[in-house]
Every structure is written in C-alpha cells, then in structure tokens.
Amino acid sequence: MQGPSDVFWLRVGLFFVKSEQKIAIGARALGLLLSSTVLAGTASAAFAQAAGPAAPPAPPQASTPAAVVPPAGQQIRSITVNGSQRIEADTVRSYIQLRVGDIYTQVAADQALRDLFETELFADVAIRNNDGAVVIDVKENPVINRVILEGNKRIKEDKILPEIRLAPRQIFTRTKVRADVARIIELYKRQGRFAATVEPKMVQQDQNRVDVVFEINEGPRSKVRQINILGNEKFSDGELRGEMATKQSRFYRFFSSGDSYDPDKLAYDQQKLRQFYLTQGYADFRVISAVAELTPDKRDFIITYVVEEGDRYKFGDVGVDSQIRDFSEDGLKAQLPMKTGDWYNAKLVEDTVEQLSETAGLFGYAFADVRPNFNRNRETLTMDITFELAESARVYVERIDINGNTLTQDKIVRREFRLNEGDAFNSFLVKRSENRINSLGYFQEKFEIEQKQGSAPDRIILEANVEEKATGELQLSAGFSSIENFILQASIRQRNFRGKGQTVGLSINYSQFSQGLNLSFTEPYVFDKNISFGADIFRRDLNSFNFVGNSRNTTFEQLTTGASFRLGVPLTEYVSALLRYSLTVDDVTLDRTQFFSDLDGNGTLECDPVRAGFFLCDNLGQRTTSLIGYSLIYDNRDNRIRPTRGQNVTLSQDFAGLGGAVSYLRTRLNASKHWRIGRSGFIFTIAAEGGHIIAFEDRGTPAQGIDDIRLTDRFFLGQPQIRGFDIRGVGPRVIRTGFTPEIVNGAIVNTPVTGRRNRVDDALGGRYYYLARAELDIPLGSGARELGLRPSVFVDAGAVFGVVRPLLQTPQNRDANGNLQYLELGTDTQGNQVINTVTNATNAAGQPNTPSLAFTEQFFGDSPKPRVTVGFGVNWNSPFGPFRIDIARALLKEPGDDTRLFTFNVGTQF
C-alpha cells in the first residue's frame, strides 16, 4: 500500500500537469516523488510493500547516488470505483487501460490518472492498490444549472451566450470557464471596450450542481485620444487625419464610431495614407511603422505613424499597346485622361484600367486583360506608363444563373436582364441589368452580377446571387398642422405579391381636414409581355371647417368617388409611354342649417354667399369627370427607389370632356437629376415641376367672380410637396375672421374673435404652379450607417397662382322673410341693456345699426412670387421601422400662407 505522502505528491504533480498552469511545478512534484533521496526511500518502501519482495539494493558508491529500483508488479484482482454519482462505475473503468488480471505498475496508474482527467468529467481522482484490489476514488465535476450574465448593458445576452461554451446541463470545467472569459473579453474588444473585465463565479447548488455567474465590468469605450504622424512635410497632420477612417475623439462625434479604436482600421488607414500620397504623385511613399499604445487607464489609445514621403513624380510617356485588333492604339491614347507633364496620380491610372476594361467589354471582350506597365525614372522624377491590352477572344453568354430567390420567381429577375443566353457579351448591358434589378426593390442593395468563366474561353456565365428583403410595407405617418392639429395616415402595400412582381396596396388617411381610402393593383408584365397594367379604386372626403370656441363647424365638404385604369408600354430602353383613364364623381355640399337662406323669400333655401362665401356656393353640386390622359417618361436613373445618378423627365397631359360634366386640358412637366459627388458618398439632387390647366367651358365672367376652372380641378400646393408649409398652405385663399358683438359703454362694439381656430381658411388653388427642390444627402460615419441614419439638407421653392378673384362678402344676415338683419341696443324687463336683432338699418337717432352677422373676408396669396423654405431631415431605419423627420422654415412667404415647422412619419416592413 502506498503511504499518505506518496499519494499526496502523486496527486499534486498530476493535478498541475493536467491543469497546464504551472508545468514546472508539476514536474518538480513528480521529481520529488521519484528522485528525492528522502521521498524516494519512502516511495520504494511503499512500492515494495505493495508489490512484494524485491532484490536488495546495490551498495552505494562514493561518487554516484543510490538508484531507485522499481518494485515488481502485482496482478490486479479487482477494480473498484468510489465517489461516482452520475457516471456508472463501468463507464469510469472504460476510460482507463487497467484491467483485472493485468500487472499493476505505477506507470499504468499514472496513465490511468491522465486518462480520467482528460475526460474533464472529474474534479479529483486518486488510485490506490490494496494487494491487487485497485480502488479509484473520484470526485465528479458539477453539472451546470444556469449560466448567468451580470453587468452587460452594451452587449445583450443574445449576442454573448452563442459565443460561449458553457451551457445548462453541461459538465463544469475550469478550462471552459477560462476560455469563455477570453471569448467575452474578445467580444468587448471588438466593440472597442479594451478595459472590459470578466470575473467568473461559481455558486454551489444541491445535487452537485452549480450556477456559473460571469460578472462583467464593461468599462468605457476605448477611444483614440490622439493620432500622431511623424515624417510628413508636404501635408499637415490635419490633412492626413482627414483621409483616415479612424478619427480622434472629440465631443461632437457622438453619432460616429470612427473615434473608437479598431485594430483592423489601423491597417486600413495605412492603406488610405498610401492611396492619398499616390494620388498626389508620391510614388515612393511608405509607412515605416504604425503603433497603437493603450493608456494606463485602458480608456484611450494613442496612435503614432512614422512615414516617409519620398519624391513627387510626374507622368512621362503615356501610351497604349493593344493586341486586340478592334482597337486603335492612337484612338485609345487620345482618350486617356492623363497627359505627359501632369502630376502622377495612381487613382487616375486605376480608373483608366477600369475604363479600358469597360470599353473592351462593350465590344464583347469580357475577360480583356488590361495591364499598366510602369517605368520609373528616379533621375527625372517621371513615371512612364504603357497600358497593355492583351489579346483575348470575343465572349458570348453561355448561361444566366439566378440564386437566392426563395420567394421571387426566376422569371421576375430574368426579364430584367438586357442580355439573353447566346448573346454577345456587353458590359454596358450587364450594368444596365444590375440597375434594373436593383430598381425592383425586392433585393438587398449593392447587388452585382458576377461574371464567371464558362465551359470554353469564349463563354461566360452571368450569375445573379440575390438576397431577398421584405417587400411588404406597413406605414404610419403622423404630423401636426396649424389648422388640423393632428394628421394620421396608414397604408399597407406588397410590392412583390406572391413573388410575381405584382403590387397591391391599401391606404387610409384621416385628419380633421380629409379622410380617404385607396385600393390599388399593378401588374408590370401582362401575360408575360412588357406591358404594365394598373387599377385604382378610391374614395376621398375633403372638408374645410372653422372653430367657434372649441366647437368644430364644417364649412364645405367634397366627396370624391372613382376608379382609374392605366396601361404602360416601353418605347425604348429609357423611354416609356403611359395611358390612363379615370371616372370620378365629385359631390360638394355645405351645411344647410348654417349656410343656406331663403334669399328670394319664396320659402326655398339657397346657398347664401354672405354665410358661406361666393366661391363655395359656386362649386356646390354633383359633377362627373371623365378623363383620359397620357405620360411620356424618360428615365435612366440607376435606381428608381434610391437613385444616386441619372435623370428623369415626365410630360403628362389629361383631357377631361370625353363625357362627364367638366371640360379642361391639364399639362404637367416633371424633371429630376441626381449626382454622386466624388467618393465621399454625398448625393445631390435637383428637381423641378410645373403645370397649367386650360378650361374648355364658359361658366361666367371674372366680374361675376366666377372662374371657369372649378375649385375641385385646380392645382394646390403645400405639404408634402413643399416642406415648411401646411397642407394646401401655399397660394390663393380666402380667410374669414368673425366678430362677437358686445356692449361697451352703452354701445355695440364688434370684438374680433382671436386665435387661428376661430376663423375660416379656405385654399382656392390656381391654374398655374411651379415647384423646385435641391437636396443633398449627407453620408455619416460607419456607426451612424449601422444605425441606418441618412440625413439631408434641402431647399424647396414654389408657388401656385392664377385664379379669378372671388367676390368678397359684406357682413349681413337675413331673417326667414329675406329681410336684412341688424343689431340694436335695447333693454330687458329688468332695465338692463341687451342687443336685439332688428330689420332697421338705422336706430331711432338716425345712426347706422351694426349688421347681425359680423365678419371680415380677405383674399390672399394669388402671386407667382416664390415661396422658399430651407430645412433638414433624417431618415432612420429604426428597430420598429423606417422613420423620417423633417424640420423646415419658410424664408419667403406671402400674406395668408400657412406654415408648418415639423413633420414626421414612421412605418415598418414585413
């Protein structure tokens, strides 16, 4: 039997070897067990006692220490396992090589200990030999009951738990704990939090179970405190820092993650510095070293670059060597953007290679090899360049593959290709196909068609690897109006219904100004032909109102019900025609109790111009409009949903008079153009539109205040066309402000009713309108892009005008017999002064009485002078859907215009 000291040192040595924490200590422990003079004697005696008699030891020599002779082995009679709870004894025995009948040796026992520890099932193991009866004492590792994270706020549990190995119902080991601590810290380093610490704790539970708790101290985000650049003489530190993706930490960069330290950015910024110098002619520039030092508090980094600028070069001889017979070397050389004597620019060389490759692609050479050959002359500081176009074969499209479309049918994508299988390759048509597929809006942005070698050198495979995104849209829009207070709009639309490219939609809007319902359907390819068809069924309820105190009174209501149909036909790749027909029924009514009177005294109630206004009475009634129209559209934008370059021009005309009760010709012209500014990501857009309507019926003379174009057919302008103004807030309008008769010092005084809620504000629209917009989309840092923030600044300008001046009404009222009514002072039965309604124009003293209906009516806004607004807006792809906010202020406006400072809308996708 082994002595207690032997077992102790054996377990200590094996534990440290197994744990891999201190190999030297483990080796020392094993050495003490086997080699130490004192312990060797004890161990030999123990081995001898366990294994039987042994040969006597050799006599010691003066110069050589006594050697330990291993005892003879003993046959194993039994193997017993003690301490196992979850693991069967047979399972424990299966992990080791000791078997009944084998000869027990210390080497075999050591191996058995190693084998059991390597299973990571046991916290402690000991092996004893009792005259051939081997006893294995084990202590099982506990089972994990729960894994708990504490202190993690910046990184949620659903991001951490998948990265760690520990999980409930697994066996707990310290090795796994250390590995998981390292993984969690690495996650925080990726977030720029190098000061994060993780302390694991084990909470013992019953039945040999434990809760593993990771106490996380996230620490602050490690910022870049300073960027030092040494060796730069031609450019300042500020200029070079501006080229880097990493920025110095400043208070105004709260929306950007560019000031967070990222080791990957360190290499990227070195490349950015090299690119910058190469574009400035410094062909020998190099970064000697780049060092990032963490401050002692682990809060910030200080980055130091050491650079060598070198000499500045100019372009020397520039030429083209073409081995493709279709290209003239002289013609290509004349088109090169660089000239001898210009400062060398590596980006210009790169763009030229791409330009020559695209030119070759236009002629069917898909795999044209364009190589710039450089010849650097260090004495004259010039760079000679020859662009070599290697010989290649014309290429034909062998196959078009479409991958990744789980919902969208293949034909929906395939019909947007401008190339078919068997056609000669054309790089321009490939790019056009990419733009058309992106314009569908069914797939993730930045989609590109991959070009792969076909089965032969002159064959190419075009592969469209798409990634579908949500095409259903549920949108809610809300805003505040100076007249209506709260506006709510809701719409649901599916732009890829059943994966067939069809669009179906339902929209509802509600406010105190209008309510509407619209149901639409569009089929872009009827019977798989390049002809589109669409239909809409709609109902709109538009009303105007005023307030008396807090009570809302409707002045007029326009109810429109109708349907429209449209048919689109492409004429060329960029030009298309759209034909449409619509039939609508408009019913304009007024509250009869408020605005109708017996004007003729015959008992028939008619619209009273004094109560309602002449322009409203003129538009009462029900009318049917039968309208046919067309649009000619030129559109070469790279993306119809979010364009970055290209232009769009649309000419539309609608003729009403093919049946129905109205007759006019309405013309509109819209145009827009988009530019990408450099490589910075700025998108600049300008847009303009205008319209004119001509009447083909004579309804009266201007002297009568009658306009041949009815109120319901005119142009209106305001939110959302021109931001910064209210709905229909721009242009001609009639504003009526009321007065309240009061007795002041024994006389009747008309006191104006104050507040915008106590007046009638009716927009009249106009025959002409124009609108212009300039907008700049501003790119933000990577952190803001990850949040989906896209800000923009804009300027809007426009006007609507050209309406017959309405007849303004005088403040009068009539009784049931048609007599004009006035207000006169009188007394009640108690002798108090009161205001009575009489038909006398003057009182007993011969003074004029006050009209019983007191108001002022004013006409504003019929002017072509531009209304101008400036503002900024932000698009945000928020977790609950796309969100848009606009803040705009009117710089130029006319009297009577209604402004609005703030609007927002929010939606979601499915």
Secondary structure, DSSP 8 states (H G I E B T S, - for coil): ---HHHHHHHHHHHHHHHHTS-HHHHHHHHHHHHH-HHHHHHHHHHHHHHH----------SSS---------EE--EEEEES-SSS-HHHHHHTS---TTSEE-HHHHHHHHHHHHHTT-EEEEEEEEETTEEEEEEEE--EEEEEEEES--SS-HHHHGGG-S--TTSB--HHHHHHHHHHHHHHHHHTT-TT-EEEEEEEEETTTEEEEEEEEE-----EEEEEEEES--SS-HHHHHHHSS-----TT-TT--TTB--HHHHHHHHHHHHHHHHHTT-TT-EEEEEEEEE-TTSSEEEEEEEEE-----EEEEEEEEE--TTS-HHHHHHT-S--TTSB--HHHHHHHHHHHHHHHHHTT-TT--EEEEEEEETTTTEEEEEEEE------EEEEEEEES-SSS-HHHHHTT-S--TTSB--HHHHHHHHHHHHHH-SB-SS--EEEEE-SSTTEEEEEEE--B---EEEEEEEEEETTTEEEEEEEEEEEEETTTTEEEEEEEEEESSEEEEEEEEEESSGGGSS-EEEEEEEEEEEEEEEEETTEEEEEEEEEEEEEEEEEEEESSSSEEEEEEEEEEEEEEEE-HHHHEE-SSSSS--EE-HHHH-HHHHTT-EEEEEEEEEEEEEEE--S-SSS-SSEEEEEEEEEEEEEEES--EEEEEEEEEEEEEETTTTEEEEEEEEEEEEEE-S----GGGT--SS-GGGSB-B-TTTSTTB-TT-BS-EEEEEEEEEEEETTEEEEEE--SGGGEEEEE--BSEEEEEEEEEE----HHHHHHTEEEEEEEEEEEEE---------S-EE-TTS-EEEEEEEE-TTS-EEEEEES-SB-TTS-B-EESS-EEEEEE------EEEEEEEEEEEETTEEEEEEEEEEEE--TT--B--EEEEEEEE-
